Amino acid sequence: MPIPSSAAPVSRKCLSDDAYAQLRDWIIDGTLAPGEALRDEALSEALGMSRTPIRDALQRLENEGLVVTSANRRTSVSPVTLKQARDIYPITAELEAFALRLAMSTIDEAALDAMRAANGALAAALAVGDAGTATQADFEVHGGFIACCANDELRTILAELKAKVCRLERAFWGWADRTPSVRDHDELIAALAARDLAKAERVLARNWDRGLAWITPQAAQSR
């Protein structure tokens, strides 16, 4: 269909997109905790926009499973459960393994150096109990090889899944000693540098197994 000559160019970003991005970030990083009520009037005031884009954003987040609306129309942040972890972690681990295989022949020293730096940041954050920085650093380590996989669709899917993993990690943080992950990453980086795919796959699988093991039934029952 031809575009009408009278059509005016879009000059501003859609407010609902802005609201969606901010609310999603707050849910993922735990600023808005599982079960917390989401009142559009309060969110409207906090974000400095009308209630219409807030409602649009909440609908999108509900479609993604991050927000729920009860029978009495109460909207809240969706709960975080052990079942979610059991569902999401194995899928994410398999897709990361695929990305690892794709990246093996193309990953370069700059990407490996970035992974090493992120792993150092992870170790430092774990030493002081900084959950937010540790989670971000952990994702940057894995993101080093994901960025080199040369598959845009895979990167997009993993970004969505890993946002949910981030939420799970933050919700169940503090139930286990996570420092073994630093050693896993050191071994993973060394295997990538040596182009040893078999070892890299083993280490990555072990790292994801640890992650799921750290989210314990006791933690889930307390939520």
C-alpha positions as CSV (number, residue, x, y, z in Angstrom):
1,M,0.0,0.0,0.0
2,P,1.4,3.4,-0.9
3,I,2.1,5.8,2.0
4,P,-0.2,8.9,1.9
5,S,1.8,12.0,1.0
6,S,0.1,13.8,3.9
7,A,1.5,11.4,6.5
8,A,3.5,13.2,9.2
9,P,6.7,11.7,10.4
10,V,6.7,10.2,13.9
11,S,8.6,12.6,16.1
12,R,8.5,10.9,19.5
13,K,8.8,7.5,21.1
14,C,5.6,5.7,22.1
15,L,5.0,6.3,25.8
16,S,3.7,2.8,26.3
17,D,7.1,1.5,25.1
18,D,8.9,3.7,27.6
19,A,6.5,2.5,30.4
20,Y,6.9,-1.1,29.3
21,A,10.7,-0.9,29.3
22,Q,10.9,0.8,32.8
23,L,8.4,-1.5,34.4
24,R,10.0,-4.6,33.0
25,D,13.4,-3.5,34.3
26,W,11.9,-2.9,37.7
27,I,10.3,-6.4,37.8
28,I,13.5,-8.1,36.5
29,D,15.8,-6.5,39.0
30,G,13.4,-6.9,41.9
31,T,12.6,-3.2,42.4
32,L,9.0,-4.4,42.0
33,A,8.9,-7.6,44.0
34,P,6.8,-10.7,43.3
35,G,3.3,-10.2,44.5
36,E,3.6,-6.4,44.7
37,A,0.4,-4.6,43.7
38,L,0.6,-2.5,40.5
39,R,-1.8,0.4,40.6
40,D,-1.9,2.3,37.4
41,E,-2.5,5.7,39.1
42,A,0.6,5.2,41.3
43,L,2.7,4.1,38.3
44,S,1.4,7.0,36.3
45,E,2.6,9.4,38.9
46,A,6.0,7.7,39.3
47,L,6.6,7.6,35.5
48,G,5.2,11.1,34.8
49,M,2.7,9.9,32.1
50,S,-1.0,9.3,31.8
51,R,-2.6,6.0,32.8
52,T,-3.3,4.8,29.2
53,P,0.3,3.9,28.3
54,I,0.7,2.4,31.8
55,R,-2.2,0.1,31.1
56,D,-0.9,-0.8,27.7
57,A,2.5,-1.7,29.3
58,L,0.9,-3.8,32.0
59,Q,-1.0,-5.7,29.4
60,R,2.2,-6.5,27.5
61,L,3.9,-7.6,30.7
62,E,0.9,-9.8,31.5
63,N,1.3,-11.4,28.1
64,E,4.9,-12.2,29.0
65,G,4.0,-13.7,32.3
66,L,5.6,-11.0,34.4
67,V,2.3,-9.5,35.6
68,V,-0.9,-11.2,36.7
69,T,-4.5,-10.0,37.1
70,S,-6.7,-11.7,39.6
71,A,-10.4,-12.4,39.3
72,N,-11.2,-9.2,41.3
73,R,-9.1,-7.2,38.7
74,R,-6.1,-6.7,41.1
75,T,-3.0,-6.4,39.1
76,S,0.3,-7.5,40.6
77,V,3.8,-8.7,39.8
78,S,3.7,-12.4,39.1
79,P,5.1,-14.8,41.6
80,V,8.5,-16.5,41.3
81,T,8.5,-20.3,41.8
82,L,10.9,-23.2,41.7
83,K,8.8,-24.7,38.8
84,Q,9.7,-21.7,36.7
85,A,13.4,-22.3,37.4
86,R,13.0,-26.0,36.5
87,D,11.2,-25.0,33.3
88,I,13.5,-22.1,32.2
89,Y,17.0,-23.2,33.2
90,P,17.3,-26.3,31.0
91,I,16.0,-24.5,28.0
92,T,18.4,-21.6,28.5
93,A,21.3,-24.0,29.1
94,E,20.6,-25.9,25.8
95,L,20.3,-22.7,23.8
96,E,23.5,-21.3,25.3
97,A,25.2,-24.5,24.4
98,F,24.1,-24.0,20.8
99,A,25.4,-20.4,20.9
100,L,28.7,-21.8,22.3
101,R,29.1,-24.1,19.4
102,L,28.3,-21.4,16.9
103,A,30.8,-19.0,18.5
104,M,33.7,-21.4,18.9
105,S,35.3,-20.7,15.5
106,T,34.8,-16.9,15.7
107,I,35.3,-15.8,19.2
108,D,38.4,-13.6,19.5
109,E,40.8,-12.4,22.1
110,A,38.8,-9.2,22.7
111,A,35.7,-11.1,23.5
112,L,37.7,-13.4,25.8
113,D,39.2,-10.5,27.6
114,A,35.8,-9.0,28.1
115,M,34.7,-12.3,29.6
116,R,37.7,-12.3,31.9
117,A,37.0,-8.8,33.1
118,A,33.3,-9.6,33.8
119,N,34.4,-12.7,35.7
120,G,36.7,-10.6,37.8
121,A,33.8,-8.2,38.5
122,L,31.7,-11.2,39.5
123,A,34.3,-12.4,42.0
124,A,34.5,-8.9,43.5
125,A,30.8,-8.6,43.8
126,L,30.3,-12.0,45.4
127,A,33.0,-11.1,47.9
128,V,31.0,-8.2,49.2
129,G,27.5,-9.7,48.7
130,D,26.4,-7.3,45.9
131,A,23.7,-9.4,44.2
132,G,22.8,-6.8,41.5
133,T,26.4,-6.4,40.3
134,A,27.1,-10.1,40.6
135,T,24.1,-11.0,38.5
136,Q,25.0,-8.5,35.8
137,A,28.6,-9.6,35.7
138,D,27.5,-13.3,35.4
139,F,25.3,-12.4,32.5
140,E,28.2,-10.5,30.8
141,V,30.5,-13.5,31.1
142,H,27.9,-15.6,29.2
143,G,27.1,-12.8,26.9
144,G,30.7,-12.7,25.7
145,F,30.3,-15.9,23.6
146,I,26.6,-15.3,22.9
147,A,27.5,-12.1,21.1
148,C,29.8,-14.0,18.9
149,C,27.3,-16.7,17.8
150,A,26.3,-14.7,14.6
151,N,22.6,-15.7,15.0
152,D,20.3,-12.8,15.7
153,E,17.3,-14.9,16.4
154,L,19.1,-17.0,18.9
155,R,20.5,-13.9,20.7
156,T,17.0,-12.4,20.9
157,I,15.5,-15.6,22.3
158,L,18.3,-15.9,24.9
159,A,17.9,-12.3,25.9
160,E,14.3,-12.9,26.8
161,L,15.0,-16.1,28.7
162,K,17.9,-14.7,30.5
163,A,15.9,-11.8,31.7
164,K,13.6,-14.4,33.4
165,V,16.7,-16.1,34.8
166,C,17.9,-12.8,36.2
167,R,14.6,-12.4,38.1
168,L,14.9,-15.9,39.5
169,E,18.5,-15.4,40.5
170,R,17.5,-12.2,42.4
171,A,14.5,-13.7,44.0
172,F,16.4,-16.7,45.4
173,W,19.7,-14.9,46.0
174,G,21.6,-15.8,49.2
175,W,20.6,-19.4,49.5
176,A,24.0,-20.8,48.4
177,D,27.7,-20.0,47.9
178,R,28.0,-19.0,44.3
179,T,31.7,-18.6,44.1
180,P,32.2,-21.9,42.3
181,S,30.7,-20.1,39.3
182,V,33.8,-18.0,39.1
183,R,35.9,-21.1,38.7
184,D,33.5,-22.5,36.1
185,H,33.9,-19.4,34.1
186,D,37.7,-19.5,34.3
187,E,37.6,-23.0,32.9
188,L,35.1,-22.0,30.2
189,I,37.2,-19.1,29.1
190,A,40.3,-21.3,29.0
191,A,38.5,-23.9,26.9
192,L,37.2,-21.3,24.5
193,A,40.8,-19.9,24.1
194,A,42.0,-23.4,23.4
195,R,39.2,-24.0,21.0
196,D,38.3,-27.1,23.0
197,L,34.6,-27.4,22.3
198,A,34.0,-30.6,24.3
199,K,35.4,-29.2,27.5
200,A,33.6,-25.9,27.0
201,E,30.3,-27.7,26.6
202,R,31.0,-29.8,29.8
203,V,31.9,-26.7,31.9
204,L,28.9,-24.7,30.6
205,A,26.5,-27.6,31.4
206,R,28.0,-27.9,34.9
207,N,27.7,-24.2,35.5
208,W,24.0,-24.3,34.6
209,D,23.4,-27.4,36.8
210,R,25.0,-25.5,39.7
211,G,22.7,-22.5,39.1
212,L,19.6,-24.6,39.3
213,A,20.9,-26.5,42.3
214,W,21.4,-23.2,44.1
215,I,17.7,-22.5,44.0
216,T,16.5,-24.9,46.7
217,P,13.1,-26.3,47.5
218,Q,13.4,-24.6,50.9
219,A,13.8,-21.2,49.2
220,A,10.8,-21.8,47.0
221,Q,8.6,-22.8,49.9
222,S,9.4,-19.6,51.7
223,R,8.2,-17.5,48.8
